[in-house]
Amino acid sequence: MFSKRKEAPQIDPVQRELYEHARKRIVQKKRLFQHFIIFLVGSIFLVILNLLIGVGKEITFFGTNWYVAAIVCWAFLLVLHFCNVWLFHKFMGTEWTSNQMERLIAKQKAEIALIQKDVDLMYPKDDLIKKKEEFIKKQQPKAVEERVKPKLDRKITMIAAAGENNALGKDNDLVWHLPDDFKRFKELTTGHHIIMGRKTFESFPKPLPNRVHVVITRNENYNPEGAVVVHSMDEALEIAKDDPQPFIIGGGEIYKIGMEYANYIELTRVHGTFEADTFFPEIDPDAWIVENKELHGADERHEFGFTYLTYKKK
Ligand SMILES: NC(=O)c1ccc[n+]([C@@H]2O[C@H](COP(=O)([O-])OP(=O)(O)OC[C@H]3O[C@@H](n4cnc5c(N)ncnc54)[C@H](OP(=O)(O)O)[C@@H]3O)[C@@H](O)[C@H]2O)c1
């Protein structure tokens, strides 16, 4: 139904190059031949003019008749043209250049092969592949679970007290005074690493006794007394790697980061709504279950009632 269009035969690139080269040579030779003929006719014409009407006789050019000088100069140009077509082209034309290039490339290839041989001897290929794979593996960022995997057998616990509206504190201080919650905080955290943000650390009048303070900051020059300074949660958990239950104790910025790392939350839910500038992140009910719940009513020492909630990551 459809007439097939005949494809033009593809010319082999090498053939095309040869053809182009031959064509150029023919043009060059043709021009040289034309030059020669014009020179011949021109010279004869000048000689005849000289013999018949004495053209060029009266004027001398470097002691000779100018028509002779003109013929000699022209002959010189013709010789140059000849050399260009037959000598320079032959020896230094495109063919010559590409031959030189090929020779150079072959030399380089031979040298590379020698170096490769040495490298193969020094570093066997299997070893190199293995090392490369190990290197690539190290470069790939691991998922948090994998990074803290050895630590997942332990409890990474966030501990916080937050109002019904998730209020944590204001002006770098707490907004309630709950002595029993403090007591519980002390009981749970004593003997452990407590990981905190720089601002929370600075909200303490002095470091809390019997706990390793791990302070997270972006400041490379931060060097307070009584704390180990780190610059990420990964680093903090690395410092606490031998602790079976390190605690992330806040504040707001660090809890946000900690959500991904922690597998337990000890939350004291303070029953009230508070004005605050720092808040605890939302606890996703699909990701966490309440494992334990203990109510503590308000009394003469506690202005607000509160509930201890132990969350476990599902
Ligand atoms: N209710 C509670 O249970 C509880 C517990 C703890 C704290 N708080 C309250 O929370 C408030 C403080 O919390 P906050 O959120 O303002 O501060 P924060 O979390 O204690 O500390 C914030 C600081 O941590 C460092 N930081 C944060 N993210 C970082 C990262 N990705 N890499 C390296 N460093 C990082 C920065 O330190 P640099 O600026 O030095 O770089 C940042 O300024 C206070 O009001 C405190 O009383 C309440």
The ligand as a MOL file (V3000), in Angstrom:
LIG
                    3D

  0  0  0     0  0            999 V3000
M  V30 BEGIN CTAB
M  V30 COUNTS 48 52 0 0 0
M  V30 BEGIN ATOM
M  V30 1 N 8.7960 21.3270 79.9110 0
M  V30 2 C 9.8750 20.6140 79.7080 0
M  V30 3 O 9.9050 19.4290 79.9560 0
M  V30 4 C 11.1060 21.2840 79.1430 0
M  V30 5 C 12.2650 20.5650 78.9700 0
M  V30 6 C 13.3850 21.2020 78.4500 0
M  V30 7 C 13.3050 22.5490 78.1110 0
M  V30 8 N 12.1560 23.2020 78.3000 0 CHG=1
M  V30 9 C 12.0440 24.6080 77.9110 0
M  V30 10 O 12.2630 24.7020 76.5240 0
M  V30 11 C 12.8330 25.9700 76.2520 0
M  V30 12 C 14.1180 25.7700 75.4740 0
M  V30 13 O 13.8440 25.0770 74.2720 0
M  V30 14 P 14.2640 25.6770 72.8510 0
M  V30 15 O 13.5090 24.9350 71.8100 0
M  V30 16 O 14.1220 27.1500 72.8990 0 CHG=-1
M  V30 17 O 15.8240 25.3670 72.8180 0
M  V30 18 P 16.6180 24.0080 72.9340 0
M  V30 19 O 15.9300 22.9530 72.1210 0
M  V30 20 O 16.8940 23.6930 74.3570 0
M  V30 21 O 18.0040 24.4310 72.2820 0
M  V30 22 C 18.0100 24.9870 71.0190 0
M  V30 23 C 19.4540 25.0450 70.5580 0
M  V30 24 O 19.9230 23.7260 70.2600 0
M  V30 25 C 20.8430 23.8160 69.1990 0
M  V30 26 N 20.3060 23.0510 68.0710 0
M  V30 27 C 19.0140 22.9110 67.7060 0
M  V30 28 N 18.9270 22.1410 66.6140 0
M  V30 29 C 20.1950 21.7960 66.2740 0
M  V30 30 C 20.7680 21.0070 65.2420 0
M  V30 31 N 20.0040 20.4270 64.3080 0
M  V30 32 N 22.1010 20.8600 65.1970 0
M  V30 33 C 22.8940 21.4460 66.1320 0
M  V30 34 N 22.4110 22.2000 67.1310 0
M  V30 35 C 21.0780 22.3740 67.2020 0
M  V30 36 C 20.9900 25.2760 68.8490 0
M  V30 37 O 22.0280 25.7510 69.6560 0
M  V30 38 P 22.9530 26.9920 69.2020 0
M  V30 39 O 22.0370 28.1420 69.1130 0
M  V30 40 O 23.9780 27.1080 70.2640 0
M  V30 41 O 23.5250 26.5850 67.8880 0
M  V30 42 C 19.6560 25.8340 69.2950 0
M  V30 43 O 19.6630 27.2140 69.5560 0
M  V30 44 C 13.0310 26.6440 77.5940 0
M  V30 45 O 11.9180 27.4680 77.8540 0
M  V30 46 C 13.0370 25.5060 78.5490 0
M  V30 47 O 12.6530 25.9060 79.8560 0
M  V30 48 C 11.0550 22.6140 78.8030 0
M  V30 END ATOM
M  V30 BEGIN BOND
M  V30 1 1 1 2
M  V30 2 2 2 3
M  V30 3 1 2 4
M  V30 4 1 4 5
M  V30 5 2 4 48
M  V30 6 2 5 6
M  V30 7 1 6 7
M  V30 8 2 7 8
M  V30 9 1 8 9
M  V30 10 1 8 48
M  V30 11 1 9 10
M  V30 12 1 9 46
M  V30 13 1 10 11
M  V30 14 1 11 12
M  V30 15 1 11 44
M  V30 16 1 12 13
M  V30 17 1 13 14
M  V30 18 2 14 15
M  V30 19 1 14 16
M  V30 20 1 14 17
M  V30 21 1 17 18
M  V30 22 2 18 19
M  V30 23 1 18 20
M  V30 24 1 18 21
M  V30 25 1 21 22
M  V30 26 1 22 23
M  V30 27 1 23 24
M  V30 28 1 23 42
M  V30 29 1 24 25
M  V30 30 1 25 26
M  V30 31 1 25 36
M  V30 32 1 26 27
M  V30 33 1 26 35
M  V30 34 2 27 28
M  V30 35 1 28 29
M  V30 36 1 29 30
M  V30 37 2 29 35
M  V30 38 1 30 31
M  V30 39 2 30 32
M  V30 40 1 32 33
M  V30 41 2 33 34
M  V30 42 1 34 35
M  V30 43 1 36 37
M  V30 44 1 36 42
M  V30 45 1 37 38
M  V30 46 2 38 39
M  V30 47 1 38 40
M  V30 48 1 38 41
M  V30 49 1 42 43
M  V30 50 1 44 45
M  V30 51 1 44 46
M  V30 52 1 46 47
M  V30 END BOND
M  V30 END CTAB
M  END
